[in-house]
Amino acid sequence: MSKIRHSLRFKLTLTFALFGAFISLLLSVGLSFTAHNLGDRLIDETLRAELEDYMNRRLRNPASLPPHTLSIRGYVQRAGADDAEIPAELRTLGEGQYQLVLERVPYRVAVRDSANERYFLLFNEMRQRHREETFGVYLLLGAAIMVLLSAALGWWLAGRVVSPVAELARRVSEAHPEDAGESVSAGFAADEIGQLAGVFDDYLKRMRAFIEREQNFTADVSHELRTPLAIVQGVVEIMQEDEHLQGRERERIARIGRANQDMISMTAALLLMAREEASGEEVRQTCDVCELAAAVVESHRHLLNPATEVALVCGGPLLIPAERTLLSIVVANLVRNAFTHTPSGRVTVSVEGRQLMVRDTGTGIRGDEMGKVFQKHFKGRGSAGSGIGLSLVKRICDRYGWETILESTEGAGTTAYLIFHAT
């Protein structure tokens, strides 16, 4: 029902019904006002004619009695005569037309003076009021019928108008950029809907061209970027086997190797996500979060300051269906941030239930930066990174339906929760 109320067809039908109701109300009020005024004018004309006729008969025959029928009553007030039979409401009236209620009966009254006599003629409006009420009922019924007809006509016309829009919406919802031969605008007339369909076709063409360029770029990068990184890694491993290296030189080469390894992992993750987005299929493996967290902690120990302790707590194996490279990127970013921003104190990495927690006692995050940490290229105070780590974490978590929560107090440390919601 809610879907119908918000549909374009319902809104158009409601507009027609409201328009019909407005026109009907306007006509009903106009007709009712006209009928009432016309009735009053006819009554006044009848009273004047009857009054003149009686006054003429009275001139010819002074003993003529005033009219007394179901609709008309007459009285004559003579100067100095007893007028007890004349209602008290009439005695004080001067010449003219009046509206009175006598004994709960509405009357239209005409008063005329002639030759020391005052003539009163009353018209009983009960039947006229009844006719007006009946006419009003007919007007209301006509207005209701008009509203129903307007709604029915609006529903039919709205269906004719909305049908091309609904068809266009269906085609757009079913259109896929990967289907190069599919056209949205086929079969539409050269009207506004056809023009809109043509715009969607142009948009799909641009999307298909973009996807093709992205796929070509991904394929090229997969070869052109991974090959030199693998060569650098091989050279680093050969240099590390040199027994003549001094301690400082060996540390520098190790730093180059770690940076290159991080680049290899980052490139693999980005290319993997790009391939999944292009193909629409996700690569999933069964990963043990405890085992992976332990490996990440060991591979990042070189970032720890001598005054910082690290503890790994695992309540038991936690198996997660996900690509291991992507899960490793997420955990490594959280652990790397904790190690880097804890000059002294303690870092705790724990896996309990269906969540991984990384807690440190480091510098913390400023309050005005908390809402920006997941933004791309945002770097907080004192950060030496590129600003894409946590934004990449968010992208990966969104892909798998995980949740990342950060709680931090400036100067007291940060706690990061990675919650693996069941899928």
C-alpha positions in Angstrom: 0.0 0.0 0.0 2.8 2.4 0.8 4.4 1.7 -2.6 1.1 2.6 -4.3 0.8 5.8 -2.3 4.3 6.9 -3.4 3.8 5.9 -7.1 3.6 8.5 -9.8 0.4 7.0 -11.1 -1.3 7.4 -7.7 -0.1 11.0 -7.4 -1.5 11.8 -10.9 -4.8 10.1 -10.0 -5.0 12.0 -6.7 -4.3 15.3 -8.6 -7.2 14.6 -11.0 -9.5 13.7 -8.1 -8.6 16.8 -6.2 -9.1 18.9 -9.4 -12.5 17.3 -9.9 -13.4 17.9 -6.3 -12.4 21.6 -6.6 -14.4 22.1 -9.8 -17.4 20.3 -8.3 -17.3 22.3 -5.1 -17.0 25.5 -7.1 -19.9 24.6 -9.3 -22.0 23.4 -6.4 -21.4 26.6 -4.4 -22.2 28.7 -7.5 -25.3 26.8 -8.4 -26.6 26.8 -4.8 -26.0 30.5 -4.5 -27.7 31.2 -7.8 -30.7 29.0 -7.0 -31.1 30.6 -3.6 -31.0 34.2 -5.1 -33.2 33.2 -8.0 -35.8 31.7 -5.6 -35.8 34.9 -3.5 -36.3 37.0 -6.6 -39.1 34.8 -7.7 -40.8 35.0 -4.3 -40.4 38.8 -4.3 -41.9 39.0 -7.8 -44.8 36.8 -6.7 -45.4 38.9 -3.6 -45.4 42.1 -5.6 -47.8 40.7 -8.2 -50.1 39.3 -5.5 -50.0 42.5 -3.5 -50.8 44.7 -6.5 -53.6 42.4 -7.5 -55.1 42.5 -4.0 -54.8 46.2 -3.8 -56.6 46.6 -7.1 -59.3 44.3 -6.0 -59.5 46.2 -2.7 -60.1 49.5 -4.7 -62.9 47.9 -6.6 -64.4 46.1 -3.6 -63.3 47.4 -0.1 -64.8 44.3 1.4 -62.4 42.0 -0.4 -60.6 39.7 2.0 -56.8 39.4 1.8 -55.4 36.1 0.3 -55.0 33.2 2.6 -53.5 30.0 1.1 -50.9 27.4 2.0 -48.2 29.7 0.6 -49.5 33.2 0.9 -51.1 35.0 3.8 -52.3 38.7 3.8 -53.2 41.3 6.4 -54.6 44.8 6.1 -54.0 47.4 8.9 -56.4 50.3 8.8 -55.9 53.5 10.6 -57.8 53.6 13.9 -59.1 50.0 13.4 -58.5 47.0 15.7 -55.4 45.1 14.4 -55.3 42.4 17.0 -55.3 39.7 14.4 -52.1 41.0 12.9 -49.0 39.4 14.4 -47.0 41.8 16.6 -43.9 41.2 14.6 -45.6 42.9 11.6 -47.1 45.9 13.2 -43.8 47.9 13.4 -42.7 47.2 9.9 -42.6 49.9 7.3 -42.8 49.6 3.5 -40.3 47.2 2.0 -39.2 43.5 1.8 -38.4 41.6 5.0 -37.4 38.1 6.2 -39.2 37.0 9.3 -39.9 33.8 11.3 -43.4 33.5 12.8 -44.2 30.5 14.9 -41.0 28.7 13.7 -42.0 29.2 10.1 -39.8 31.3 7.8 -41.7 34.0 5.8 -40.8 36.4 3.1 -42.8 39.6 3.8 -43.8 42.5 1.5 -45.3 45.7 3.1 -47.0 48.5 1.1 -49.0 51.6 2.2 -52.0 52.9 0.3 -54.9 55.3 1.2 -54.4 55.2 5.0 -54.1 51.4 4.9 -51.0 49.2 5.2 -51.0 45.9 3.4 -48.9 42.9 4.5 -48.3 39.9 2.3 -46.4 36.9 3.7 -45.0 34.0 1.6 -44.3 30.7 3.4 -40.8 29.6 2.5 -40.9 26.1 4.0 -41.5 24.4 0.6 -38.8 26.6 -1.0 -36.3 25.7 1.8 -37.2 22.0 1.3 -36.6 22.3 -2.4 -33.3 24.0 -1.8 -32.2 21.3 0.6 -33.1 18.6 -1.9 -31.3 20.5 -4.6 -28.2 20.7 -2.3 -28.3 16.9 -1.8 -28.4 16.4 -5.6 -25.4 18.8 -5.9 -23.5 16.8 -3.3 -24.2 13.5 -5.1 -23.2 15.1 -8.3 -20.0 16.3 -6.8 -19.2 12.9 -5.4 -19.9 11.3 -8.8 -17.7 14.0 -10.4 -14.8 13.1 -8.0 -15.2 9.4 -8.7 -15.2 10.0 -12.5 -12.2 12.3 -12.2 -10.3 9.7 -10.2 -11.2 6.9 -12.7 -10.3 9.1 -15.6 -7.1 10.1 -13.8 -6.2 6.5 -13.1 -6.7 5.6 -16.7 -4.8 8.6 -18.1 -2.0 8.2 -15.5 -1.6 4.6 -16.6 -1.2 5.7 -20.2 1.3 8.4 -19.2 3.3 6.5 -16.7 3.5 3.2 -18.7 6.4 4.4 -20.8 8.2 5.8 -17.7 7.7 2.4 -15.9 9.0 0.6 -19.0 12.0 2.8 -19.1 12.6 2.3 -15.4 12.5 -1.5 -15.9 14.9 -1.4 -18.8 17.3 0.8 -16.9 17.2 -1.4 -13.9 17.9 -4.5 -16.0 20.6 -2.9 -18.1 24.2 -4.0 -17.4 27.2 -2.1 -18.6 28.8 -5.4 -19.6 26.1 -6.2 -22.2 27.5 -4.2 -25.1 24.6 -4.9 -27.5 21.8 -3.9 -25.1 19.9 -0.7 -25.9 17.5 1.1 -23.6 15.9 3.5 -26.1 14.7 0.8 -28.6 11.0 1.1 -29.3 10.4 4.5 -27.6 8.7 7.3 -29.5 10.6 10.5 -30.3 9.2 12.3 -27.3 10.5 13.3 -23.9 10.6 9.7 -22.7 12.5 8.7 -25.9 15.0 11.5 -25.3 15.5 10.4 -21.7 16.0 6.8 -22.9 18.6 8.1 -25.4 20.4 9.9 -22.5 20.5 6.6 -20.6 21.9 4.9 -23.7 24.7 7.4 -24.0 25.4 7.0 -20.3 25.7 3.2 -20.7 28.0 3.6 -23.6 30.3 5.8 -21.5 30.1 3.3 -18.7 31.1 0.5 -21.0 34.0 2.5 -22.4 35.1 3.2 -18.8 34.9 -0.4 -17.8 36.8 -1.5 -20.8 39.6 1.1 -20.0 39.6 -0.1 -16.4 39.9 -3.7 -17.3 42.7 -2.9 -19.7 44.4 -0.8 -17.1 44.1 -3.6 -14.5 45.5 -6.1 -16.9 48.4 -3.9 -17.8 49.2 -2.9 -14.2 49.0 -6.5 -13.1 52.0 -7.2 -15.4 53.8 -3.9 -15.6 53.8 -3.1 -11.8 54.2 -6.6 -10.3 57.2 -7.5 -12.5 59.5 -4.7 -11.2 58.3 -5.2 -7.7 59.2 -8.9 -7.9 62.6 -7.9 -9.3 63.2 -5.5 -6.5 62.2 -8.1 -3.9 64.6 -10.6 -5.5 67.5 -8.2 -5.5 66.8 -7.4 -1.8 66.8 -11.1 -0.9 70.1 -11.5 -2.7 71.7 -8.5 -1.0 70.5 -9.7 2.4 72.5 -12.9 1.9 75.7 -10.9 1.6 77.8 -11.7 4.7 79.9 -8.5 4.3 77.1 -6.1 5.0 77.4 -3.9 8.1 74.6 -3.6 10.6 73.3 -0.2 9.4 73.5 -1.3 5.7 71.6 -4.5 6.5 68.9 -2.5 8.3 68.5 -0.2 5.3 68.1 -3.1 2.9 65.6 -4.7 5.3 63.6 -1.5 5.3 63.6 -1.5 1.5 62.5 -5.1 1.5 59.7 -4.4 4.0 58.5 -1.4 2.0 58.6 -3.4 -1.2 56.7 -6.2 0.4 54.0 -3.8 1.6 53.8 -2.4 -1.9 53.4 -5.9 -3.3 50.6 -6.7 -0.8 48.9 -3.4 -1.5 49.1 -3.9 -5.2 47.7 -7.4 -5.0 44.8 -6.2 -2.8 43.9 -3.3 -5.1 44.1 -5.5 -8.2 42.1 -8.2 -6.6 39.3 -5.8 -5.6 39.4 -4.3 -9.1 39.0 -7.8 -10.7 36.2 -8.7 -8.3 34.3 -5.5 -9.1 34.7 -6.0 -12.8 33.6 -9.6 -12.8 31.0 -9.3 -10.0 32.4 -12.4 -8.2 34.1 -12.3 -4.9 37.2 -14.5 -4.1 36.7 -16.2 -0.8 38.9 -18.4 1.2 38.7 -19.8 4.8 41.1 -17.7 6.9 42.0 -18.2 10.6 41.9 -14.7 12.1 44.1 -15.8 15.1 46.8 -17.3 12.9 46.7 -14.3 10.5 46.9 -11.8 13.4 49.9 -13.5 14.9 51.7 -13.4 11.5 50.9 -9.7 11.1 52.2 -8.9 14.6 55.5 -10.7 13.9 56.0 -9.1 10.5 55.4 -5.6 12.0 57.5 -5.9 15.2 60.2 -3.7 13.7 57.9 -0.8 14.1 57.7 -1.2 17.9 59.7 1.2 20.1 61.8 -0.5 22.7 59.6 0.9 25.4 56.4 -0.6 23.9 55.1 -4.1 24.8 52.8 -6.1 22.6 50.5 -8.9 23.7 48.5 -11.3 21.5 45.4 -12.9 23.0 43.4 -15.5 21.1 40.4 -17.2 22.5 40.4 -19.9 19.9 40.4 -20.3 16.1 38.1 -17.9 14.3 37.5 -19.0 10.7 36.3 -16.2 8.3 35.3 -16.7 4.6 37.4 -14.0 2.9 40.3 -13.5 0.6 43.4 -13.8 2.8 45.2 -10.9 1.1 42.4 -8.5 1.8 41.9 -9.6 5.4 45.7 -9.3 5.9 45.5 -5.7 4.6 42.8 -4.8 7.1 44.5 -6.4 10.1 47.9 -5.0 9.1 46.6 -1.4 8.9 45.1 -1.6 12.4 48.2 -3.2 13.9 50.6 -0.8 12.0 48.7 2.2 13.2 48.8 1.0 16.8 52.6 0.2 16.7 53.4 3.5 15.0 51.5 5.8 17.3 52.6 4.1 20.6 56.0 5.5 21.6 55.8 3.7 24.9 53.2 1.6 26.8 51.4 -1.5 25.6 49.6 -2.7 22.5 47.1 -5.6 22.9 45.8 -7.6 19.9 43.0 -10.0 20.9 40.5 -12.2 19.0 37.4 -13.1 21.0 34.0 -14.2 19.7 33.6 -12.8 16.2 35.7 -9.7 16.6 39.4 -8.6 16.6 40.4 -5.8 18.9 43.6 -3.8 18.7 44.1 -1.6 21.8 47.1 0.7 22.4 48.1 3.3 25.0 49.6 5.7 22.4 49.0 9.3 21.4 45.3 8.7 20.5 43.3 10.6 17.9 42.1 14.2 18.2 38.4 14.7 18.6 38.0 16.8 15.4 39.8 14.1 13.4 37.6 11.1 14.5 35.0 11.7 11.8 37.6 12.0 9.0 40.0 9.0 9.7 38.2 6.8 7.1 38.3 9.5 4.4 40.7 8.9 1.5 44.0 10.8 1.7 43.2 12.1 5.2 46.3 12.2 7.4 46.0 13.1 11.0 48.4 15.1 13.1 51.8 13.5 13.2 51.0 10.9 10.6 53.6 10.0 8.0 51.4 7.8 5.9 49.7 8.4 2.6 46.2 8.6 4.0 44.8 5.6 2.1 45.2 2.8 4.7 42.0 3.3 6.7 40.0 4.3 3.6 41.1 1.0 2.1 40.1 -0.8 5.3 36.7 0.7 5.0 36.3 -0.4 1.4 37.3 -4.0 2.2 35.0 -4.1 5.2 32.1 -2.7 3.2 32.7 -5.4 0.6 32.5 -8.2 3.1 29.9 -6.7 5.5 32.4 -6.3 8.3 32.3 -3.3 10.7 35.2 -1.2 12.0 34.7 0.9 15.1 37.3 3.3 16.5 37.3 4.6 20.1 40.1 7.0 21.0 41.0 9.6 23.6 43.7 12.1 22.8 46.9 11.3 24.8 45.4 8.1 26.2 45.3 5.6 23.3 43.0 4.1 20.7 40.9 0.9 20.5 40.0 -0.5 17.1 37.3 -3.2 16.8 37.0 -5.3 13.7 33.6 -7.1 13.9 33.0 -10.0 11.5 29.2 -10.1 11.0 27.9 -13.4 9.9 27.0 -13.5 6.2 
